[in-house]
Amino acid sequence: MSKCGAGNCECECGGSKGCGCWASSDDPDTCECHCYGAAFGGGQLLPVNALVDVTISGLPLLDAAKFINSFHSEQVLVPTDLLSKLNKRVHLKVKRKRLSDVVRRLGLVTSGHRKKKTKRK
């Protein structure tokens, strides 16, 4: 069982599922949590210099990248030298760190380009 929390959000995931939570350091009510295997959000996008609290517990690196990508304003990428570690489970707990520092701490990178907003018909 995995437990995660950031800001005023928290979750507990059963079985061997991992989890991830993020929150704005300056507004703890702006937060989201997800269990591994569930679809990640995609609502709010945070700029690279946003101060965040992030907890990741037992997510495979690939899903940790997807999780960060779900609220990062730029496309999050996995460098080729990490491809053999995509299934390695990662753990991270940080408070009041810039989002760009969180990405680097996981060994990930960003495209440097803002995500395009999809047009709804």
N, C-alpha and C positions, 0 to 999 in steps of 0.2 A: 504494500500500500504506500502511495506517495502523497505527501502533503505539501502544498505550496501556498504562499500568500505574499501579497504586495499591496501596500496602501490599505484600503478598506475592503479588499477582496481576498478570498481564500477558497481553496478547494481541496478535496480529498478524493483520490482516485483509487478504486479497488483493484484487486488482482495485481498483476505486474505492470500496470499502466503507469507511465510517467506523467508529469504535469508541468505547466508553466504559467506564471502570473507576471503581469507588469502593472505598474502604476506610475502616474506622474508624481514626482517627488514634491512638487508644489501644490498639487491638488489630489490627495489620496483617494478621493471618490472617483476620479478618472482612472479606472482600472479594469482589467479583464483577467480571467483565469480559464485554462483549458486543460482537459485530460487528453493524454495521448490516445489517438484513434478517433477523436472527435474532430470535426472541421474547425479550423482556427478562424477567428474573427475576420476582420477586414474593414471595420468601421472607421475608427480614428487613425490618422497617420501622424506620427510625431516627427519633428525635424531632427537631424543628426545631433544637434547640440542640446536637445531636451534632456533635462535631468530626470532620471527614472530610477525606480526600484524594480528589480527583476529577480524572480526566483524560478529556477528550473531544477526539477528533481527527477532524474531517471529517464529523461527524454533521449532517444537516439539523436545523434548530431544532426541528421537530416531533418528530423522533426523540430529540433531546436532552431534550425535555420528557417524553417517554414513559419514557426511561431514568431520569431523576431521579424521576419518579412511581413507578417500580417499587420504590424503597426508601425513599421519603419517607412519613412517617406521616400526612400530610395530602394532599388532592388537589391536584396541581400544575396550574395553569391558564395558558393563553397569553392575554395581554391583546389586545383587538381591534386596537390600533394595531400589533401585530406580525404580524397575519394575512398581510400581503403578503410577509413574510420567512420563512415557514414552511419553504421549501426552501433557504434560505441555509445554507451549511455553517458550523458553528461549531467553534472550538478553545478549549479551556480547560484549564489545569493549575493546581490549587491544592492546598496542603497546610495541614493544621490550621486549616481554616476552618469556621465554623458552617454547617450545612446550609442554614439560612435565607439566609445570605450568598451561598452558591453559587447558589441559586434567583434571588436578586436580580441577581447578576452576569450571568446569562443573560437578564435582562429579564422573567423569569417571575414569577408570583405564586402564592400558595396560597389555598385556600378558607377556611382558618382552622378547618376542621372535621376531626376525626380520621376516617380512613377506617373504614367499617363492615366488620367481618369477615364474609366470606360463610359462610353455614351450609352444611356438607356433609351430604348425605343418605346 
